[in-house]
Amino acid sequence: MNPYFITANDFDAFVTKMSKDKKVIGPKAKKQKFVFGEIKSADHLRLDYDVTILPPKKVFTPTCQTLVTFDGDKFEGNVDNDGVILFGVHFYDIRGIDITDLLFRENNRDVNYLAKREASTIVGSNIQNVSKRSFWGSIGTSDSGPKGHDAFLTKMDGGYVLECLTQKGEDLVKFGNWSKASAAQVSEAEKINKDVMDKCSQKLSHSSSEIAEKVRNSFDNQELWSNLAEDCFSCGSCNTVCPTCYCFDVQDKWNLNQVSGMRNRYWDSCLTEDFAKVSLGAGSEENFRETRGERFRHRIMRKATYLNEKLGTPACVGCGRCSAACTADIADPVNVINKIMEV
């Protein structure tokens, strides 16, 4: 596929025309922060964002998603296959989507996720401002980078370079006055994206393989995990904002007639007290991660070691959202992992 260039003067017209023809979801301002929301004109788009409150996974797995509606013995699946253009996604969030793609495609395919995901177009964008809690520059990976996008946009002096990776990416060029990018422009885009990798103020002090081994070996150190989780409120905020957390709860909601209703799934959080609670019947129950330390340990194990072999990378992308969302300021993976490595 070909790289293209558009001038800064023509870029706004491109975004506006694209958003009039397709549903575009991109970063936009929400008071002093940023969220992914519908972009109806270039004025809404904020490619200079540092990080959004919630990751773009919410486009494909909403916080509440209706799976089935039913009425008596009749039922109907609710599969949303209306694609969108997810525009302006930072590389770490693309990696988060890559991880979710793999997990939702293997074994029993999750059609409710994949229908919308596979109908959509994802356009990445370079990082213009770095969140103070981010550490994506030190998250190791065995591959060359994220793969789940269709095009990647890089802002530079005078305009933007668009590297199209799939036909869906190529199809966007028709909305703007794009020309073939020169070799110098492509080289400049590569340099911009390479240079930003050193801009994170927070860094992990060891490689991903070293971290995975040490974290796994610390499993039985109950005193360590109890101390790390001492101030945890078990609120689940760190799970809620994570781009690679994908646990959900399924609940049936009945209408007043007690005949019809719907089956919904909701985001769930392994840090909450009830997450690992199961019924034993006869009114009794068992919680197999009863303490805060056990739940805190499970989260760090999932992010740093459990899935590394399957994913070829940690199940953490270094966005820093969990650090910013934690009321007690104890969820920061950099602080937690560096402490573990010192034990």
DAWO-V668089 format. One record per backbone hydrogen bond with DSSP energy under -0.5 kcal/mol. CO is the residue of the C=O (numbers start at 1). NH is the residue of the N-H. E is the energy in kcal/mol with one decimal. If there is no record, write none. Layout:
BEGIN
CO & NH & E
CO & NH & E
END
This chain:
BEGIN
2 & 164 & -1.3
3 & 181 & -2.0
4 & 162 & -2.7
5 & 179 & -2.6
6 & 160 & -2.5
7 & 10 & -0.5
7 & 11 & -1.1
8 & 12 & -0.7
10 & 14 & -1.7
11 & 15 & -2.3
12 & 16 & -2.5
13 & 17 & -2.4
14 & 18 & -2.4
15 & 19 & -2.4
16 & 20 & -1.2
17 & 21 & -1.2
18 & 22 & -2.6
22 & 24 & -0.7
23 & 85 & -2.7
24 & 39 & -3.1
25 & 87 & -3.2
26 & 37 & -2.7
27 & 46 & -2.6
28 & 35 & -2.5
30 & 33 & -2.3
33 & 30 & -3.1
34 & 53 & -2.7
35 & 28 & -2.7
35 & 37 & -0.6
37 & 26 & -2.8
38 & 40 & -0.6
41 & 44 & -1.6
41 & 45 & -0.6
42 & 45 & -0.5
46 & 49 & -1.2
49 & 129 & -0.7
55 & 58 & -1.5
56 & 59 & -1.9
57 & 60 & -1.1
57 & 61 & -2.7
63 & 267 & -1.5
65 & 67 & -0.5
65 & 265 & -2.5
67 & 78 & -2.7
68 & 263 & -3.2
69 & 76 & -2.7
70 & 261 & -2.5
71 & 74 & -1.7
74 & 71 & -2.9
76 & 69 & -2.5
77 & 79 & -0.7
78 & 80 & -0.6
79 & 81 & -0.8
81 & 83 & -0.9
84 & 86 & -0.7
84 & 121 & -2.7
85 & 25 & -2.9
85 & 87 & -0.9
86 & 123 & -3.2
87 & 27 & -0.6
89 & 125 & -2.0
90 & 93 & -0.7
90 & 94 & -1.8
91 & 95 & -2.2
92 & 96 & -1.6
93 & 97 & -2.0
94 & 98 & -2.5
95 & 99 & -2.2
96 & 100 & -2.1
97 & 101 & -2.9
98 & 102 & -2.2
99 & 103 & -2.2
100 & 104 & -2.4
101 & 105 & -1.1
102 & 106 & -1.7
104 & 110 & -2.6
107 & 109 & -1.0
109 & 111 & -1.2
110 & 113 & -0.7
110 & 114 & -2.7
111 & 115 & -2.2
113 & 117 & -1.9
114 & 118 & -2.9
115 & 119 & -0.8
116 & 120 & -0.7
117 & 120 & -0.9
121 & 86 & -3.2
121 & 123 & -0.5
122 & 124 & -0.5
122 & 150 & -3.1
122 & 151 & -1.4
123 & 88 & -1.3
123 & 89 & -2.1
124 & 153 & -2.9
126 & 128 & -0.7
131 & 134 & -1.3
134 & 202 & -1.0
135 & 138 & -1.9
136 & 139 & -1.0
138 & 140 & -0.7
140 & 314 & -0.7
150 & 165 & -3.0
150 & 166 & -1.5
151 & 124 & -2.9
152 & 163 & -2.9
153 & 126 & -1.7
154 & 161 & -2.4
156 & 159 & -1.9
158 & 8 & -1.9
159 & 156 & -2.9
160 & 6 & -2.1
161 & 154 & -2.5
161 & 163 & -0.6
162 & 4 & -2.6
162 & 164 & -0.7
163 & 152 & -2.0
166 & 170 & -2.1
167 & 171 & -2.1
169 & 172 & -1.4
170 & 173 & -1.4
172 & 175 & -1.8
173 & 176 & -1.8
173 & 178 & -0.5
176 & 178 & -1.7
179 & 5 & -3.1
182 & 186 & -2.2
183 & 187 & -2.3
184 & 188 & -2.1
185 & 189 & -2.1
186 & 190 & -2.1
187 & 191 & -2.0
188 & 192 & -2.3
189 & 193 & -2.1
190 & 194 & -1.8
191 & 195 & -2.9
192 & 196 & -1.4
194 & 197 & -1.1
195 & 198 & -1.4
196 & 199 & -2.0
207 & 211 & -2.4
208 & 212 & -2.6
209 & 213 & -1.8
210 & 214 & -2.3
211 & 215 & -3.0
212 & 216 & -1.9
213 & 217 & -2.1
214 & 218 & -0.8
215 & 218 & -0.8
216 & 219 & -1.6
218 & 221 & -1.8
220 & 222 & -1.9
221 & 225 & -1.8
222 & 226 & -2.4
223 & 227 & -2.1
224 & 228 & -2.4
225 & 229 & -1.8
227 & 230 & -1.0
229 & 232 & -1.9
236 & 240 & -2.3
237 & 241 & -1.8
239 & 242 & -1.0
247 & 268 & -2.1
249 & 266 & -2.8
251 & 264 & -2.9
252 & 254 & -0.6
253 & 262 & -2.3
255 & 258 & -2.1
259 & 72 & -2.0
260 & 255 & -2.9
261 & 70 & -2.5
262 & 253 & -3.4
262 & 264 & -0.6
263 & 67 & -3.1
263 & 68 & -1.3
264 & 251 & -2.7
265 & 65 & -2.5
266 & 249 & -2.5
269 & 272 & -1.2
272 & 275 & -1.1
274 & 277 & -1.6
276 & 288 & -1.8
278 & 286 & -2.7
281 & 284 & -1.9
284 & 280 & -2.5
284 & 281 & -0.7
286 & 278 & -3.2
286 & 288 & -0.6
287 & 290 & -0.6
291 & 295 & -1.8
292 & 296 & -2.8
293 & 297 & -2.5
294 & 298 & -2.0
295 & 299 & -1.9
296 & 300 & -2.0
297 & 301 & -2.8
298 & 302 & -2.4
299 & 303 & -1.9
300 & 304 & -2.6
301 & 305 & -2.2
301 & 306 & -2.8
302 & 307 & -0.7
303 & 315 & -1.3
305 & 308 & -0.9
307 & 311 & -2.7
308 & 312 & -2.7
308 & 313 & -0.5
312 & 142 & -2.0
318 & 135 & -2.7
318 & 136 & -1.0
320 & 324 & -1.8
321 & 325 & -2.2
322 & 326 & -1.4
326 & 329 & -0.8
332 & 336 & -2.4
333 & 337 & -2.9
334 & 338 & -2.3
335 & 339 & -1.8
336 & 340 & -2.1
337 & 341 & -2.5
338 & 342 & -0.8
339 & 342 & -0.6
339 & 343 & -0.7
340 & 343 & -1.1
END
